[in-house]
């Protein structure tokens, strides 16, 4: 899975596109985990290009978040479409993962 990655002041910004489902959730997890360095103090996943996420995708997101929390790094999501946002609300993940309307909002929160 090809996920564009950029860095901004210690924040890794990943922008997956298409789908994260049972077929590629493990690839998503491995790609993102492999891109995170010890110097990254925060990870922001820009979901503006995502049009579907399954329960396997949610699990991958949660595993990444948990690993980052354990090392005291921040984890945020931004730019969720209506249907993706609904999945996060229905699953309760919006209560445990910080979600912002836009990449700019999330980066401003990080300071």
C-alpha positions in Angstrom: 0.0 0.0 0.0 1.4 3.3 -1.0 0.8 6.1 1.5 2.2 9.5 0.8 4.2 10.7 3.9 5.4 14.1 4.8 6.9 15.6 7.9 6.1 19.0 9.5 8.0 20.0 12.7 8.2 16.5 14.2 4.8 15.4 13.0 4.5 12.6 10.5 1.6 13.2 8.2 0.2 10.2 6.3 -2.5 10.4 3.6 -3.9 7.0 2.7 -6.4 6.9 -0.2 -9.1 4.6 -1.4 -10.0 1.8 1.0 -8.7 0.3 4.2 -10.3 -3.1 4.5 -9.6 -6.7 5.3 -7.4 -7.1 2.2 -5.0 -4.2 2.9 -5.4 -3.3 6.6 -2.2 -5.2 7.5 -0.3 -3.4 4.8 -1.6 0.0 6.0 -0.5 -0.9 9.5 2.9 -2.1 8.4 3.5 0.8 6.1 2.5 3.5 8.6 4.4 1.8 11.5 7.5 1.5 9.3 7.4 5.1 8.4 7.2 6.4 12.0 10.6 7.3 13.4 11.8 7.8 16.9 12.0 11.5 16.2 8.3 11.8 15.4 6.4 13.3 18.3 3.0 13.1 16.6 1.3 11.3 13.8 -1.5 12.8 11.8 -3.5 10.6 9.4 -5.2 12.8 6.7 -8.2 10.7 5.6 -9.4 13.1 3.0 -8.6 10.6 0.2 -10.2 7.6 2.0 -13.6 6.5 0.8 -14.1 3.3 2.9 -12.8 1.8 6.1 -13.8 -1.7 7.5 -13.5 -3.1 11.0 -10.1 -4.4 10.0 -9.1 -0.9 9.1 -10.4 0.4 12.4 -8.4 -2.2 14.2 -5.2 -1.2 12.4 -5.8 2.5 13.3 -6.4 1.5 16.9 -3.2 -0.6 17.0 -1.1 2.3 15.6 -2.7 4.8 18.1 -2.0 2.4 21.0 1.6 2.0 20.1 2.1 5.8 19.8 0.3 6.4 23.1 2.6 3.9 24.8 5.6 6.0 23.7 3.9 9.3 24.7 3.5 10.4 21.1 0.3 12.1 19.9 -2.0 10.5 17.3 -4.7 12.4 15.4 -7.0 11.9 12.4 -8.3 14.7 10.2 -10.6 15.3 7.2 -12.9 12.4 7.6 -15.7 12.2 5.0 -19.2 11.9 6.1 -19.4 8.1 5.8 -15.9 7.6 7.4 -16.8 9.9 10.2 -20.0 8.0 10.8 -18.0 4.7 11.1 -15.8 6.3 13.7 -18.8 7.7 15.7 -20.7 4.4 15.6 -17.6 2.5 16.8 -16.9 5.0 19.5 -13.5 5.6 18.2 -14.2 9.4 18.0 -14.2 9.3 21.8 -10.7 7.8 22.1 -8.9 9.2 19.0 -8.5 12.9 18.5 -10.3 13.9 15.2 -10.0 17.3 13.5 -12.0 18.8 10.6 -8.9 19.7 8.6 -5.1 19.1 8.4 -4.6 22.8 9.2 -6.8 22.5 12.4 -4.9 19.4 13.6 -1.5 21.0 12.9 -2.6 24.2 14.7 -3.6 22.1 17.7 -0.1 20.6 17.8 1.4 24.1 17.8 
